[in-house]
Amino acid sequence: MIVKTKIKDHNIYLNKVALVKLSKRELTLLNLYAYYLEEANDIYRTSLSFKKKLCFLYDSSFQISIQALGEYVRIIYSFCYLDSRFLNDESYNNLNMFSFFEEISSRPLLVKDHFSKRLFNSCKKDYSDDLLSTLESPNYRAKVRFIDELLKNSDLILKDEGSAEDLKSIDILELEAFYNNKIKNLKFSYYTNYDLAPKEYKLSHNFNYELKKRIDIPSEDLYIPNDTNECYINIAVENNLFYGEENYLYGFVLNNLLGGGMNSLLFRIIREKYSLCYSIASKYNSTLGVFFVSLMTDSKNRVKAISLIKDIITSFSFTRAEFEIAKKALINAFISRDDYVFGFVVDASIKEYFNFYLSNEEKINLIAELNYEKALELAKEVKVKLSVSYGGKENE
Amino acid sequence: MNSNYFKGEVNGLKYIHVKTPGYKQKYAAMVCFFGSKDEVGSDYVFNRGIAHFIEHKLLVRPNLEDGYKILTDMGVYANAATSNNHTFYEVEGIDIIEPLRFLVDAYFHPTFVKEDIDKEKEVIKRELNMVNDRPGSKLFYKMQEAYFNHEPIANPIIGSIESIDAITSEEMYECYNKFYTQENSLLVLVGDIEEAEICKLLEEVVPKDKRSLAIKNDVYSLPKKALIEHSESNINIPKFFMDIRFRDPNLTNYQKICLSAYIDQLFGEYSLTFKNLTSKRLINKSFYLSSYSGINYSGLSLESESVNPKKALATLEGIFAKKASIDEELEKIFLKRYKASILRIFDNNAQLFYKIIEFAANGLDLFDFMTDLLKVEKIDFDYPYKLLKNGIYIEGILKNC
């Protein structure tokens, strides 16, 4: 599929996207395979640059992005390079690039291959370093504990990056088996901002995947001691507004009103009125039908902050003018997506994989029509469920 | 591209405007060339953290309504940030003319009130605590102190609990009046906006009266070589930091390009040095290298996780002490890559916007730099070698307790 952008790009983007159901361990395997493929292609492109004097490869990038969407994991392979015409470079032809992309994004991993074995070891170390390094951030550790509690009775996955614990016991045989069973025959959809693809890749698929699972969010306030200066609080607020269902766009507007910016209720009350935190925000997760609220505060104010947030959410209300402002902000956010090619890819992949899809224009039109009274009614249904507080000196 | 690049001045306020037809999102920022390093001068001393404090409260209206909320209500994203050499206030959105009018007006007419400021002190202390939870922050400030021997540039941007508590509204006005002048400010705009519309707005809203700018204390004595070690809990992989300050502070665009090429020769993805260091795991994928420059200083920073940070630092010093051989093939590759990487910035309004601000804060013009870069055919490697060899090295190691 050619994703037409309205702007003039210097860059040519080739992307392919697939959705796959994975277990938590398989997600770690997928991440490890991504490290392997990126590294193998860096080496390959470097060697081609020199041997064949292919200047176009000098500033190209090949990346794999992995996103855990709950039931599914989305994989996006992206290859990006500068359009030759901007550097008057005659050493390559844009028309050959699609097959080159296919070649580098389909590289197998073979246990018998010496190159694969060597790379496997260094990639496993790199991946392990990255996981350990991320864990140094207290904010991240707090989020991990929160997600673990939130999903403790479910097999859904929300962390993209896999697990350091699983990684320790993975060997090259397991990775090869994973590649052969799960990756090798995946069906991809292709997206580009330039007409490079041969005809057979231009077909649109209709995978008709459905998002079915609901989770039972525990109702409790947990405190996890840790030696940090601030106390990191994450809260799950159930809204029952699910992707693809009738009222799901209300979720975005309600999120803007609750904690989406500097004019939101949480920011105005918790930070501006009570000076309890530097940062507070909410995010809407339409897969789970929740708002995630996160803030950092002094541990002595932890109980007060959580109690105030519960009060705000219990009496969640707003004026018609505030509702219209929240709608306008949301419409503007969707309009600005037109500026980014990658946003197009993500949107276009949703269209092919799920049996529900709204284009940017459709979303904008529907948001403009959202009704104030209905929003107030939905706001009344919103409930605080789980709060997980992590760390903070002078703790209880 | 040039036909969409405008530079001008209205009532003493300079502006840079890049018109990018077709893009929806527009960006504007008021930049004040006043940051934490300017808090102490030859004839004045302000409390540490005051530049950052002003950033938090500059947009408050006389009725004490928060300017950031007003801007958000107008449908734009508003934000601000303070560094050691500048502070900036930005708005981004689809319709930014009226928010920009508000921003410029608020920028030149602040309201600092005691009650409001006292309340904000608690918020800033929360921010300070949060920054101190980041393992690298404490080491960074220790390195800065060692580097600058307690000169103002070493100030933590947020300040300390004591200095934040000592800030008053009178002091904020005094500081504001010294530095928030038209002469010391710049408006940066990127997006599909008509030039005439901007000029009209600025004519209406930029005050015609001009205050004189305080003299900044920009001249620092040269620091001494130092190695700082710091331990923190929750460090899973040790890290090193290397900061090299150059004795020659005023690099030309060509010299900067040569330095970048030399560094690329050493650490680019094709280099043998880089491969050797990674294969011994003296550095890993987290390796990050950046160069910086101010009005009177310039330098290079390197950091990475490492199995042996001490050995990594010694190895790097050894590399910089020896002149790298010139590889003509690599030189050509570098020039293509570098030109491509600068061209790419123009595909993204946000990147372009922040790059212009970053360049301006370092006394540079992105477009002049690009013009010079596109002309370069040959690179001089002797100059960067001498620069690195004679630089002053401040090094830091961060490890677990």
Interface residues (C-beta under 8 A of the other chain):
Chain A: K6 I7 K8 D9 H10 N11 D42 T46 S49 F50 C55 Y58 D59 L82 F86 L87 D89 S122 K125 D126 D129 D130 L132 S133 L135 E136 S137 P138 N139 D227 T228 N229 E230 G261 M262 N263 R268 R271 E272 S275 L276 C277 Y278 S279 M296 T297 D298 I325 K328 A329 N332 I335 S336 D338 D339 Y340
Chain B: G22 Y23 K24 Q25 D66 Y68 K69 L71 T72 D73 G75 V76 Y77 A78 G93 I94 D95 K119 E120 E122 V123 I124 R126 E127 N129 M130 N132 D133 R134 P135 S233 N234 I235 N236 I237 E269 Y270 S279 R281 N284 K285 S286 E305 E329 I333 K336 R337 K339 A340 S341 L343 R344 F346 D347 N348 N349
